[in-house]
């Protein structure tokens, strides 16, 4: 179990958001979904950690998140994973990431379950991931469906259910869970937290070439910790390309490309750079922001992006 101090530290990390073309979208809301998209069976690990039976399966695939029926109201889950045995669905899992209590969910969650059950013709589990205790307690409240004996009890997982991974062999075989463990427990101020960070760095350095790296994801979610030296010791290089290729930063670059201007991609990179600096907690004066936004040289922007991963204050960016 996490201590109150550890939980408070975790909750403080969750106050960062990324801007994108549709408005303010929570970067913190997305990290677990990205890991599940990379390895759908990660939901079974979370289910097992909270004591939910996982049926035998040989394949876990992503399903459509659109759970609307023929009525005008639209229902969309955060993620849907289908567990299959011999090609047939044996269990469907609806994953919802909930950052704060929302009373509307007691009406929409039952719709998610019944609709997906009708579509997939298999049992369905609602798995809710919460990042703080108050939200977890609220989401775990039983939902009285009105029919005698029909009480929906959401399955709730949170930081206290995530294994603390410090074993390099397990880290190498389960990179998504290791990234999640690092986001939750990584803390340079405690011996255990530092060991989690070190395990992640060394596992990232030793990962097979065909295995995805989550270095940039963890880097951007733990902006108060300087990974540069730890990654250097482990032989990990996080470059401007890693940051630009990250799906959330990539949105800025793609936005720039669609602007129809020769400098469009440069505009996108400039906004990506500002987002990275914001995530790392580095404040830029207005003049520096204008300098970045007015730059049309992509090599210069790439150089600044590389520096943005290592600097500790705004003055170092243009040195």
C-alpha positions in Angstrom: 0.0 0.0 0.0 1.1 3.6 -0.7 1.7 5.9 2.2 -0.2 9.2 2.5 3.0 11.1 1.5 3.5 8.9 -1.6 -0.1 9.3 -2.6 0.1 13.1 -2.2 3.2 13.1 -4.3 1.5 11.1 -7.0 -1.5 13.3 -7.0 0.6 16.4 -7.4 2.1 15.0 -10.6 -1.3 14.8 -12.1 -2.0 18.5 -12.5 -0.3 18.9 -15.9 -2.2 19.2 -19.2 -1.3 19.3 -22.8 -3.0 21.6 -25.3 -4.1 20.3 -28.7 -6.3 21.4 -31.6 -9.6 20.5 -29.8 -8.8 22.3 -26.6 -7.3 21.2 -23.3 -6.9 17.5 -23.2 -5.5 15.8 -20.1 -2.1 14.3 -20.8 -2.4 12.4 -17.6 -5.7 10.9 -18.7 -4.0 9.4 -21.7 -0.8 7.6 -20.5 -2.5 4.4 -19.3 -4.6 4.3 -22.5 -1.4 4.6 -24.6 0.1 1.7 -22.7 -3.0 -0.4 -23.2 -3.1 0.4 -26.9 0.5 -0.9 -27.1 -0.3 -4.0 -25.1 -4.0 -4.7 -24.6 -3.4 -7.6 -22.2 -2.2 -5.0 -19.6 -5.8 -4.8 -18.4 -5.7 -8.4 -17.3 -2.7 -7.6 -15.1 -4.7 -4.8 -13.5 -7.7 -7.0 -13.1 -5.6 -9.8 -11.4 -4.1 -7.2 -9.0 -7.5 -6.3 -7.7 -8.6 -9.9 -7.4 -10.8 -10.3 -10.5 -10.8 -13.7 -12.2 -9.3 -13.6 -15.7 -10.4 -16.4 -18.0 -8.0 -18.4 -20.1 -7.2 -16.6 -23.3 -4.7 -16.7 -26.1 -5.2 -13.3 -27.6 -6.1 -9.8 -26.4 -7.1 -7.2 -29.0 -8.5 -3.7 -28.9 -12.1 -3.3 -29.7 -14.1 -0.2 -30.8 -14.6 2.4 -28.1 -17.9 3.5 -29.7 -20.6 1.9 -27.6 -23.5 3.9 -29.0 -26.8 2.2 -29.9 -29.2 3.4 -32.6 -30.5 6.3 -30.5 -29.0 9.8 -30.9 -27.0 9.7 -27.6 -23.4 8.8 -28.2 -21.5 6.7 -25.7 -17.7 6.2 -25.9 -15.5 4.3 -23.5 -11.9 5.2 -23.0 -10.7 1.8 -24.2 -12.1 -1.6 -24.9 -10.1 -4.9 -24.9 -11.4 -8.2 -26.1 -9.9 -11.4 -24.7 -10.2 -14.3 -27.1 -9.7 -18.1 -26.9 -9.4 -19.9 -30.2 -10.6 -16.8 -32.0 -13.8 -16.4 -30.0 -14.4 -13.7 -27.4 -14.4 -15.0 -23.8 -14.4 -11.7 -22.0 -14.6 -8.0 -22.9 -13.0 -5.3 -20.7 -14.1 -1.7 -20.7 -11.3 0.5 -19.3 -12.3 3.9 -17.9 -9.7 6.3 -16.6 -11.4 8.5 -14.0 -9.5 11.5 -12.6 -12.4 12.9 -10.5 -15.9 11.9 -9.3 -18.5 12.2 -12.0 -22.1 11.3 -11.0 -23.1 11.0 -14.7 -21.1 7.8 -14.9 -23.6 5.8 -12.9 -26.0 6.3 -15.9 -23.5 5.8 -18.8 -21.4 2.9 -17.4 -24.3 0.4 -17.4 -25.0 1.3 -21.0 -21.4 0.6 -21.9 -21.6 -2.9 -20.4 -25.0 -3.9 -21.8 -24.2 -2.6 -25.3 -20.8 -4.2 -25.5 -22.3 -7.5 -24.1 -24.9 -7.5 -26.8 -22.4 -6.7 -29.5 -19.7 -9.2 -28.5 -21.9 -11.9 -27.0 -19.6 -12.5 -24.0 -19.3 -11.4 -20.4 -18.1 -7.8 -19.8 -16.0 -6.3 -17.0 -16.0 -2.6 -16.2 -12.5 -1.7 -15.0 -12.0 1.9 -13.7 -8.6 3.3 -13.0 -8.4 6.1 -10.5 -5.4 8.1 -9.5 -6.5 9.2 -6.0 -8.4 7.5 -3.1 -11.4 9.9 -3.1 -12.2 9.2 -6.7 -11.6 5.5 -6.3 -14.0 5.4 -3.4 -16.7 7.3 -5.3 -16.3 5.1 -8.5 -16.5 1.9 -6.4 -20.0 2.8 -5.1 -22.6 0.1 -6.2 -25.0 1.2 -8.9 -28.6 0.1 -8.2 -30.0 -0.8 -11.6 -33.6 -0.9 -10.2 -34.2 -4.6 -11.1 -34.3 -6.9 -8.1 -30.8 -8.3 -7.4 -29.1 -6.4 -10.2 -26.4 -4.2 -8.5 -23.5 -3.1 -10.7 -20.2 -2.9 -8.7 -17.5 -1.3 -10.8 -14.0 -2.9 -10.5 -11.7 -0.1 -9.4 -7.9 -0.2 -9.7 -5.5 2.6 -8.6 -1.8 3.3 -7.9 -1.9 1.0 -4.8 -2.7 -1.9 -7.2 0.3 -1.3 -9.5 3.3 -3.6 -8.8 6.5 -1.8 -7.9 8.9 -3.2 -10.5 12.6 -3.2 -9.5 13.5 -6.6 -11.1 15.3 -6.1 -14.4 14.2 -9.4 -15.9 10.5 -8.6 -15.3 11.1 -5.0 -16.5 12.4 -6.4 -19.8 9.5 -8.8 -20.3 6.8 -6.4 -19.4 7.8 -2.9 -20.6 4.3 -1.4 -20.4 3.7 -2.4 -16.8 7.3 -1.2 -16.0 6.5 2.2 -17.6 3.3 2.4 -15.5 5.2 1.4 -12.4 7.7 4.1 -13.0 5.1 6.8 -13.5 3.4 5.8 -10.3 6.4 5.1 -8.0 9.3 6.8 -9.6 10.7 9.2 -6.9 14.4 10.2 -6.6 13.8 11.2 -3.0 13.3 7.7 -1.7 15.5 4.6 -2.1 12.6 2.5 -3.5 11.5 5.2 -5.9 15.0 5.7 -7.1 15.4 1.9 -7.6 12.2 2.0 -9.8 13.7 4.8 -11.9 17.0 3.0 -12.3 15.3 -0.3 -13.2 13.3 1.5 -15.9 16.3 3.3 -17.3 18.4 0.1 -17.6 15.5 -1.9 -19.0 15.0 0.8 -21.6 18.7 0.6 -22.6 18.6 -3.2 -22.9 15.2 -3.5 -24.7 15.1 -5.5 -28.0 15.2 -3.3 -31.1 11.6 -4.3 -32.0 10.3 -3.4 -28.5 8.8 0.1 -28.1 10.5 2.6 -25.8 8.4 4.5 -23.3 11.3 6.8 -22.3 9.7 9.9 -23.7 6.3 9.1 -22.1 7.8 8.6 -18.6 10.1 11.6 -19.2 7.2 13.9 -19.8 5.1 12.6 -16.9 7.9 13.1 -14.4 9.1 16.6 -15.4 10.5 17.4 -12.0 13.1 14.7 -12.2 16.1 15.1 -14.4 16.5 11.8 -16.3 19.5 13.0 -18.3 22.2 11.7 -16.0 20.4 8.5 -15.1 19.7 7.7 -18.8 23.3 8.6 -19.7 24.6 6.1 -17.1 22.2 3.4 -18.6 23.2 4.3 -22.2 19.7 5.6 -23.1 19.5 8.6 -25.5 16.3 10.5 -25.7 16.4 12.9 -28.7 14.3 15.5 -30.3 13.0 12.8 -32.7 11.7 10.8 -29.7 9.8 13.8 -28.5 8.5 14.8 -31.9 7.3 11.3 -32.6 5.4 11.1 -29.3 1.7 11.1 -30.3 0.7 14.0 -28.1 3.5 16.3 -29.3 3.1 15.0 -32.8 -0.4 16.6 -32.9 1.3 20.0 -32.9 3.6 19.1 -35.8 0.7 17.7 -37.8 -1.3 20.8 -37.1 1.6 22.9 -38.5 1.7 20.7 -41.7 -2.0 21.3 -42.3 -1.6 25.1 -42.2 -0.7 25.2 -45.9 2.4 27.3 -45.3 6.0 26.5 -46.1 6.9 27.0 -42.5 4.0 25.0 -41.2 6.0 22.1 -39.8 8.3 24.6 -38.1 5.3 26.2 -36.4 4.3 22.7 -35.2 7.7 22.0 -33.8 7.8 25.4 -32.1 4.5 24.6 -30.3 5.8 21.1 -29.5 9.0 22.6 -27.9 6.9 25.0 -25.8 4.8 22.0 -24.7 7.8 20.0 -23.6 9.2 23.0 -21.7 5.9 23.4 -20.0 5.8 19.7 -19.1 9.2 20.0 -17.5 8.1 23.0 -15.4 10.4 25.4 -17.2 8.9 28.9 -17.4 9.8 31.0 -20.4 9.4 34.8 -20.5 7.2 36.2 -23.2 10.2 37.3 -25.3 11.6 33.8 -25.3 8.2 32.3 -26.3 8.0 34.8 -29.2 11.5 33.9 -30.3 10.6 30.2 -30.5 7.4 30.9 -32.3 9.0 33.1 -34.9 11.8 30.7 -35.7 11.4 29.0 -39.1 14.7 27.1 -39.1 13.8 23.4 -38.4 17.4 22.5 -37.5 17.5 25.3 -34.9 14.2 24.0 -33.5 15.5 20.4 -33.4 18.6 21.7 -31.5 16.4 23.5 -29.0 14.2 20.4 -28.6 17.3 18.4 -27.7 18.3 21.0 -25.2 14.8 21.1 -23.7 15.3 17.5 -22.5 18.3 18.4 -20.4 18.2 22.0 -19.3 17.1 23.2 -15.8 16.1 26.8 -16.6 15.1 29.0 -19.6 18.5 30.7 -19.8 20.2 27.5 -20.9 18.0 27.0 -23.9 19.6 29.7 -26.1 23.2 29.3 -24.9 
